[in-house]
Amino acid sequence: MASERTLDPSTLGDHIDRLYRAAWALSGSPVDAEDLVQETFARVLAKPRRVRGEDDIGYLLGALRNTFISSRRAAARRPAPETLADRAEPVDPSTATRPERAVEAREVFAVIAGLAEPFRDALVAVDVVGLSYGEAARLLGAKEATITSRLFRARAQVARGMETTPQGVHGSRGEPNA
């Protein structure tokens, strides 16, 4: 069994890119993803944390997911504000020279955000963050075979969503098939 250790706050920045991609996939919005990562880091840094193993990303992904769920529950209790059009997006140097890739990434993350929670969580953990199937299974409290099945279905749903989604228009997707 892995030994426990204190989470080193100075290493949190090493995981910001992976957590941002996971947050974007969970929320479907790059702006909400930035807020979600910031809120997750604020919660994690509020007090010393004990983690198991050598890699912090599993713990941080769990904290990100819990922060996301908590914020959704809190938002459901508040009246919905009027939303502003998503006109401006932060500059991403990796896609600034290839705008078609930025548009495609935005569409993919929107489709992922529309998946049912079990499928979305499995896809985010493995394909977006890069956890192994075993790590994702432990994090999500499921069997590894269940993660494999959810990933297969989630990937198929994302592929179908990308085929049927006109550029810039996204509806509700991801109802579980079985």
Number of C-alpha atoms within 10 A of each C-alpha: 5 8 9 12 12 10 20 13 12 7 10 16 10 11 14 17 12 17 27 22 20 28 30 25 29 27 21 21 18 20 15 16 21 19 14 24 25 15 17 23 19 11 13 18 14 9 8 11 14 12 18 15 12 12 10 16 20 21 18 21 24 16 18 25 22 13 18 21 13 12 13 12 11 10 12 10 8 8 7 8 7 6 6 6 6 9 5 7 10 9 9 10 8 10 13 12 10 10 12 11 13 17 13 14 14 19 22 19 23 27 25 29 25 24 23 15 15 17 24 22 25 26 29 28 29 20 14 19 22 16 19 13 20 16 16 26 20 14 17 17 11 14 13 17 12 15 25 18 12 19 23 14 18 25 16 12 22 24 14 13 23 18 9 11 15 10 11 10 9 15 10 12 17 21 13 14 6 4
